[in-house]
Every structure is written in structure tokens, then in C-alpha cells.
Amino acid sequence: MGFAFDVPFSVDLSGRVALVTGGNGGIGGMFCRALAACGATVIVLGRNLARCEAVAREIVEGGGKADAIAADVTDEAAMLRVKEEIERRYGHLNILINAAGGAMRDATVPQDQMADGGERTFFDVPVGAVQGELDLNLRGTWLPCKILTPLLLGQAGACVLNVSSMSALCALTRIPGYSAAKAGVSNFTQWLATYLARDGVRVNALAPGFFATEQNHALQFNPDGTPTPRRQKIIDGTPMRRYGELPELIGAMLFLVSEKASGFVTGITLPVDGGFSAYSGV
Ligand SMILES: NC(=O)c1ccc[n+]([C@@H]2O[C@H](COP(=O)([O-])OP(=O)(O)OC[C@H]3O[C@@H](n4cnc5c(N)ncnc54)[C@H](O)[C@@H]3O)[C@@H](O)[C@H]2O)c1
């Protein structure tokens, strides 16, 4: 029996090699487990080798196939070493998922509008913090695509899946660097999809709406545990009137990496957002 993990439907990924950046994180780790449950050999990539190995070990001990590799997705030399390692261990890749990313606390603007007041404003946010967000989210997607997509050429079910965000469709308040970077991820997804369309590589993205995770806990809850006004605004702006549950992303991921399910789908950014992007707020 293969690795057991709750997936909404199964697709046959046996014989496929999938690399997931940020594979030791919340969404990336969940995707690694779901891919392994569908028979893929999963390479868990993150900066911290021990944390990647822990995910890979869990999959292997559960009867799946997995491997771990440490690299910073923004570092060209490190990603070139990853390419060499994959060539040496597997010879090719079938699926590349770019899930490393996130917003950074130092780059967050403290208020929605300057007129809301406060001592610190957008103009006090350090340039380096915003650059860090642009690097992690945009360079950290673009660079693995540039270096690793050659390993996908000519392979069965070859595809790239990037993780964008709601903030790509319409800038969210307080996180201008992250929003600009994710808009870049969605735009680059379209560009690469077009570029590789006649070479058998599909390129798509997911745009998760609002999911309760460690990363956004401080934006949702005050130190005393009461919900912040921002949390309520998000719920009011989501027609389904709730946050998403992370496993609700798995079906969209499996759909987009399965050529049987989505063989004529390329260049899209698929929202998984409870209707947030469909609703004007009025
Ligand atoms: N959680 C949400 O609600 C949400 C919503 C929209 C989009 N996203 C996006 O989903 C993706 C995954 O987010 P998550 O919630 O699982 O966050 P997470 O922090 O749990 O996972 C991110 C992972 O990326 C890794 N990482 C960070 N910098 C890296 C680097 N330079 N090189 C290699 N790995 C690096 C981290 O170690 C971590 O494992 C991100 O791109 C995030 O922007 C998340």
C-alpha cells in the first residue's frame, strides 16, 4: 500500500518525480503528502534540510517515495546545485511546484490608508524588507523555473504550478511588496505557459484566498485572542463568509498537475477563495 493521506480524489502520478519548493511549509508540506499519496516520488525542498528530511521521512515511513534537498530558492548557485542533484538522482522532473514564499513582517505597512494615522507609515518601511519580499516571492519562483524547467522537457505530464495569491488580482492593503510580487508571479505564469506551450510543459498557478495559518495569525488575532477588524473585513469580503481550510487547496493542485484532468489548461491562475475575487464588496 502507498502513502496514506486524505485527498479529495486520486490521480495516478506513479512514476512521476515532483519537486516542491517550500515543501517543509504549511501548504508545500501538504502538497508533498498529497502528491505522495497519488504515487509520485516527491522531492521536498526548503532552506532547512532537517525540516525537509522530516517531511520526506514521514512519507517514506508511510510507504511513499520521497527525498529531501536543501536550497534557498533565491540563490542561483544553490538552485544550479539542485538541478545537478536531481539529474544525478533521477535524471528528470515531471512536476515543479513553487510553494516557497510569504509576506514579511518588516515589509508590512501598519495602516490601510495613511489618513488612518499612526507613527509609522509606508514611507518608513525599509527598502530592504520590501526587496526581500520581492526576491522571495518573484525571484524565488522565476529562478527555479528558469533553472529547473529544462528537466521537464519531453517528460510525461510535464507541468509547473506556482503559488500566487489573491493579492495578485487586486492589491491588498498593508502588503504592497507581497502584492506586487504575487502579481508578478501570475504574470510570469502566463508568460512561461505561452513560451513552453508547444514544448509540452503546462504552467499554471493557484491563487489561495484567506486561509488561517501561523504566518497570518498576528493579522487575524490581537494578543488577547480577540479577532482583529481585518479578520472581520476578510470574512465580510468573502461570499462564503469564512476562512478556507488548507486541505481545500489539494483538489485544485491535483487538478492542475494531472494532464488527464487539465491537459488543455495552461496559463491560468486559479482562485481558491470562497468567492473573494468575484465579489466587489457591494
Ligand atoms: N497561507 C495562506 O493563507 C496563503 C495565501 C495565499 C498564498 N499563500 C502562499 O502559499 C505559499 C506557501 O505558504 P504557507 O502558508 O505554506 O507558508 P509557510 O511559511 O508555511 O511555507 C513557506 C515555506 O517556504 C520556505 N521558504 C521561505 N523562504 C525560502 C527560501 N528563500 N528558499 C527556500 N524555501 C524558503 C519556508 O521555510 C517554508 O517552508 C507561499 O507562496 C504563500 O505566499 C499562502
The ligand as an SDF file (V2000), in Angstrom:
LIG
                    3D

 44 48  0  0  0  0  0  0  0  0999 V2000
   -1.3440   30.6350    3.9010 N   0  0  0  0  0  0  0  0  0  0  0  0
   -2.0950   31.4230    3.1790 C   0  0  0  0  0  0  0  0  0  0  0  0
   -3.1800   31.8480    3.5660 O   0  0  0  0  0  0  0  0  0  0  0  0
   -1.6260   31.7970    1.7900 C   0  0  0  0  0  0  0  0  0  0  0  0
   -2.4970   32.5470    0.9770 C   0  0  0  0  0  0  0  0  0  0  0  0
   -2.0760   32.8980   -0.3030 C   0  0  0  0  0  0  0  0  0  0  0  0
   -0.8340   32.4910   -0.7600 C   0  0  0  0  0  0  0  0  0  0  0  0
   -0.0180   31.7750    0.0630 N   0  0  0  0  0  0  0  0  0  0  0  0
    1.2840   31.3830   -0.4890 C   0  0  0  0  0  0  0  0  0  0  0  0
    1.4210   29.9670   -0.3450 O   0  0  0  0  0  0  0  0  0  0  0  0
    2.8100   29.6590   -0.2820 C   0  0  0  0  0  0  0  0  0  0  0  0
    3.0580   28.7700    0.9340 C   0  0  0  0  0  0  0  0  0  0  0  0
    2.6640   29.4850    2.0800 O   0  0  0  0  0  0  0  0  0  0  0  0
    2.4510   28.7980    3.5180 P   0  0  0  0  0  0  0  0  0  0  0  0
    1.2460   29.4020    4.1110 O   0  0  0  0  0  0  0  0  0  0  0  0
    2.5420   27.3240    3.3760 O   0  0  0  0  0  0  0  0  0  0  0  0
    3.7050   29.3970    4.2870 O   0  0  0  0  0  0  0  0  0  0  0  0
    4.8530   28.6550    5.1240 P   0  0  0  0  0  0  0  0  0  0  0  0
    5.6570   29.7460    5.7470 O   0  0  0  0  0  0  0  0  0  0  0  0
    4.2730   27.5990    5.9860 O   0  0  0  0  0  0  0  0  0  0  0  0
    5.6960   27.9550    3.9690 O   0  0  0  0  0  0  0  0  0  0  0  0
    6.6350   28.6330    3.1910 C   0  0  0  0  0  0  0  0  0  0  0  0
    7.8290   27.7420    3.0460 C   0  0  0  0  0  0  0  0  0  0  0  0
    8.8010   28.3750    2.2120 O   0  0  0  0  0  0  0  0  0  0  0  0
   10.0820   28.1600    2.8030 C   0  0  0  0  0  0  0  0  0  0  0  0
   10.9870   29.2210    2.3780 N   0  0  0  0  0  0  0  0  0  0  0  0
   10.9620   30.5190    2.7520 C   0  0  0  0  0  0  0  0  0  0  0  0
   11.9660   31.1870    2.1650 N   0  0  0  0  0  0  0  0  0  0  0  0
   12.6240   30.2820    1.3970 C   0  0  0  0  0  0  0  0  0  0  0  0
   13.7630   30.3660    0.5520 C   0  0  0  0  0  0  0  0  0  0  0  0
   14.3950   31.5230    0.3450 N   0  0  0  0  0  0  0  0  0  0  0  0
   14.1710   29.2430   -0.0770 N   0  0  0  0  0  0  0  0  0  0  0  0
   13.5320   28.0630    0.1040 C   0  0  0  0  0  0  0  0  0  0  0  0
   12.4490   27.9220    0.8910 N   0  0  0  0  0  0  0  0  0  0  0  0
   12.0130   29.0380    1.5260 C   0  0  0  0  0  0  0  0  0  0  0  0
    9.8270   28.2130    4.3000 C   0  0  0  0  0  0  0  0  0  0  0  0
   10.8700   27.6110    5.0050 O   0  0  0  0  0  0  0  0  0  0  0  0
    8.5300   27.4410    4.3790 C   0  0  0  0  0  0  0  0  0  0  0  0
    8.8000   26.0700    4.4280 O   0  0  0  0  0  0  0  0  0  0  0  0
    3.5470   30.9990   -0.2300 C   0  0  0  0  0  0  0  0  0  0  0  0
    3.9650   31.3420   -1.5250 O   0  0  0  0  0  0  0  0  0  0  0  0
    2.4800   31.9690    0.2280 C   0  0  0  0  0  0  0  0  0  0  0  0
    2.7440   33.2720   -0.1920 O   0  0  0  0  0  0  0  0  0  0  0  0
   -0.3900   31.4170    1.3240 C   0  0  0  0  0  0  0  0  0  0  0  0
  1  2  1  0
  2  3  2  0
  2  4  1  0
  4  5  1  0
  4 44  2  0
  5  6  2  0
  6  7  1  0
  7  8  2  0
  8  9  1  0
  8 44  1  0
  9 10  1  0
  9 42  1  0
 10 11  1  0
 11 12  1  0
 11 40  1  0
 12 13  1  0
 13 14  1  0
 14 15  2  0
 14 16  1  0
 14 17  1  0
 17 18  1  0
 18 19  2  0
 18 20  1  0
 18 21  1  0
 21 22  1  0
 22 23  1  0
 23 24  1  0
 23 38  1  0
 24 25  1  0
 25 26  1  0
 25 36  1  0
 26 27  1  0
 26 35  1  0
 27 28  2  0
 28 29  1  0
 29 30  1  0
 29 35  2  0
 30 31  1  0
 30 32  2  0
 32 33  1  0
 33 34  2  0
 34 35  1  0
 36 37  1  0
 36 38  1  0
 38 39  1  0
 40 41  1  0
 40 42  1  0
 42 43  1  0
M  CHG  2   8   1  16  -1
M  END
$$$$
